[in-house]
Amino acid sequence: MAQSPGIPRFSRICLSLGFFFLYAPMVVLIVYSFNASERVNIWAGFSTRWYGELFRDDAMMSAMWMSLRLAFATATVSVVFGTLAALVLTRVRNFRTKTLFGGMVTAPLVMPDVITGLSLLLLFVGMANTLGWPAERGFLTIWIAHVTFCMAFVTVVMSSRLRELDRSLEEAAMDLGASRLGTFFQITLPIITPALASGWLLAFTLSLDDLVIASFVAGPASTTLPMVVFSSVRLGLSPQVNALAALLILSVTAVGMLAYLMTLRDERRRQRQPG
């Protein structure tokens, strides 16, 4: 029996260099988060001092808590709206403005963040002057702005998964008497759950990482974590930022591994099912 050829040596070298380029800075950042020195580029011994300073920084912790709440709310609503938009694009056939609808839903993917943020700012200001709402910019306006562009990414992910779905399973369920809504919750939803998790994590990360759009639509009393970090970096990099980044990297890695294990378990379960 012929064995499949392994990865060529040149490809292995390129792959190793690529991973080194991507992950070496993160490893260095995590190591220097335990630096005892106040200067981030000089190693002065091991210390957990800056983690304690981070948790005692009220402004940083308040911004982190706000960003986490914002990212959770954005990801949840983006998954709902993105899934509905994907269902329209993949399931509705007689739809005259289908192309226009798809273009409008996915437009934030190619729209520069500066343009998106400026247009939303003008929209909120115009609505406040005309309708009296929103009375002030803050958590709500940032959440609306984040849902606007995160939903586009979720729509692309869900559309790709729904197009690959075997429609005969849904048709068989409806032939057996299930309604369209029952078919969606009993057949379609369990199958697309890994894609929903991927879309949720993608929207969560995009919301947590956003700086440009939030800077336009945030009010004076609402500050997200990227805004605080950017302000502190402009005045001089603080070792607390290293500690914060290390915690975020470890948290995202843990969540990503959990999502990967769930997806792998689901895939193995499907492979074990007969026929």
Buried (B, 14 or more C-beta within 10 A) or exposed (E): EEEEEEEEEEEEEEEEEEEEEEEEEBEEBBEBBBBBBEEBEEEEEEBEBBBEBBBEBEEBBEBBEBBBEBBBBBBBBBBBBBBEBBBBBBBEEEEEEEEEBBEEBBEBEEBEBEEBBBBBBEBBEEEBEEEEEBEEBBBBBBBBBBBBBBBBBBBBBBBEBBEEBEEEEBEEBEEEEBEEEEBBEEBBEEBBBBBBBBBBBBBBBBBBBBBBBBBBBBBEEBBBBBBBBEEBEEEEBBBBBBBBBBBBBEEBEEBEEEBEEEBEEBEEEEEEEEE
